[in-house]
Amino acid sequence: MEDVPVPRPQLNADDVPRDVRDLCRTLWDAGHAAYVVGGSLRDVLLGRAPKDWDLTTDARPEQIQGCFPGSVYENQFGTVAVRRNGVEFEITTFRREHEYADHRRPHRMEFGDSIEEDLARRDFTVNAIAWGADPRGRTMEPALVDPFDGAADVAAR
């Protein structure tokens, strides 16, 4: 029988590397929402080792840079590059859906205000999963956010 990863229904904090949790904690401590998003969560749920870890937040790029001295913001999409222990992480401000020229880069970009809004614009349900928290009155306990049942789609392969 093939060695096929068995999907897991949940994600534990220990599944997220310490450096990634520390990045989230820095944003939470500054009063911002912070979530891990995308393919890394899909990979963890499948039992695979993620290649990279992307984060999203309500913080605007200048606020992200204020939280992470030495970070770099050189694009128009709200993505700030933060280095930790020799690894580069991308932290992107929540965005709203708009028309896309190539299914990846929007004709125009507009920042969003919620994780649900950000997840709604993503290409596949399995990439519309997030793990994190929002200290702005919602929840401070990191949890899986899966408004489009992406984890069920991962489990169904």
C-alpha positions in Angstrom: 0.0 0.0 0.0 1.2 3.5 -0.8 2.5 5.7 2.0 -0.2 8.3 1.8 -0.5 11.0 4.5 -3.6 10.7 6.6 -5.4 14.0 7.0 -5.8 15.2 10.6 -9.0 17.1 11.7 -7.3 19.7 13.9 -4.2 21.8 14.2 -2.3 22.2 17.5 -0.1 25.1 18.4 2.8 22.7 18.5 2.2 22.0 14.8 3.2 25.7 14.1 7.0 26.4 14.4 8.1 28.5 17.4 9.4 31.3 15.1 5.9 31.5 13.4 4.1 31.5 16.8 6.5 34.2 18.0 5.7 36.4 14.9 2.0 36.0 15.7 2.6 36.7 19.4 4.4 40.0 18.5 1.4 41.1 16.4 -1.1 40.0 19.1 0.8 41.8 21.8 0.6 45.0 19.6 -3.2 44.6 19.4 -3.4 43.1 15.9 -5.0 40.0 14.5 -2.5 37.5 13.2 -3.1 34.2 11.4 -1.1 31.6 9.6 -2.7 31.0 6.2 -2.6 28.9 3.1 -0.6 25.9 1.9 1.3 25.4 5.1 -1.9 24.6 7.0 -3.1 22.3 4.3 0.3 20.5 4.4 0.1 20.1 8.2 -3.4 18.8 8.0 -2.2 16.3 5.4 0.8 15.3 7.6 3.3 16.9 5.3 6.2 19.2 6.2 5.4 22.7 5.0 7.9 24.4 2.8 7.1 27.9 4.1 4.8 29.7 6.5 2.8 32.8 5.4 0.9 35.0 7.8 -1.9 37.6 7.4 -2.9 40.4 9.8 -5.1 43.5 10.1 -2.0 45.5 10.6 -1.1 47.8 7.7 2.4 47.4 6.2 3.8 50.4 8.2 2.5 48.9 11.4 4.0 45.5 10.6 7.3 47.2 10.0 6.9 49.0 13.4 6.5 45.6 15.0 9.5 44.1 13.2 12.5 46.5 12.9 14.6 45.6 9.8 11.6 44.1 7.9 11.3 45.0 4.2 8.2 46.3 2.3 8.9 46.6 -1.4 5.7 45.8 -3.2 2.2 47.1 -3.7 0.3 44.1 -2.3 0.8 44.7 1.4 3.4 42.0 2.0 6.2 42.6 4.4 9.2 40.3 4.6 10.4 39.5 8.1 13.6 37.5 8.8 13.8 35.2 11.8 16.8 32.9 12.4 17.8 33.1 8.8 14.3 32.3 7.4 12.2 34.8 5.6 8.5 35.0 6.4 5.9 36.9 4.5 3.3 38.8 6.5 0.5 40.3 4.4 -2.2 42.7 5.4 -5.8 41.4 5.0 -7.1 42.1 1.5 -10.5 42.3 -0.2 -11.5 40.6 -3.4 -11.1 42.4 -6.7 -10.5 41.4 -10.3 -7.3 39.6 -10.9 -5.3 39.7 -14.2 -3.6 36.4 -13.6 -5.6 34.8 -10.8 -2.9 36.0 -8.4 -2.2 39.7 -8.7 -5.2 42.0 -8.5 -5.8 44.9 -10.9 -6.1 47.0 -7.8 -5.5 46.2 -4.2 -7.6 47.2 -1.2 -6.8 46.3 2.4 -9.5 44.4 4.3 -10.5 44.3 8.0 -11.2 40.6 8.8 -9.8 37.2 8.4 -13.1 36.0 6.9 -12.9 38.6 4.2 -9.3 37.7 3.4 -10.1 34.0 3.2 -13.0 34.6 0.9 -10.7 35.9 -1.8 -8.4 32.8 -1.9 -8.3 30.4 -4.8 -9.3 27.1 -3.2 -11.0 26.1 0.0 -7.9 24.2 1.1 -6.0 27.5 0.9 -8.8 29.4 2.7 -7.9 28.0 6.1 -6.3 30.1 8.9 -4.9 29.5 12.3 -4.5 32.3 14.8 -6.3 34.8 16.9 -7.7 38.3 17.0 -7.3 40.4 20.1 -9.7 43.0 18.8 -12.6 41.6 20.7 -13.0 38.3 19.0 -10.7 35.6 20.4 -7.3 35.5 22.0 -7.0 31.7 22.0 -5.4 30.6 18.7 -7.8 28.4 16.7 -8.5 27.1 13.3 -10.7 29.4 11.1 -12.3 27.4 8.3 -15.4 29.2 7.0 -15.4 27.3 3.6 -14.8 23.8 5.0 -11.4 23.5 3.6 -10.3 21.0 6.2 -13.1 18.7 5.1 -11.9 19.1 1.5 -8.4 18.2 2.6 -9.7 15.1 4.4 -11.7 14.1 1.2 -8.5 14.7 -0.8 
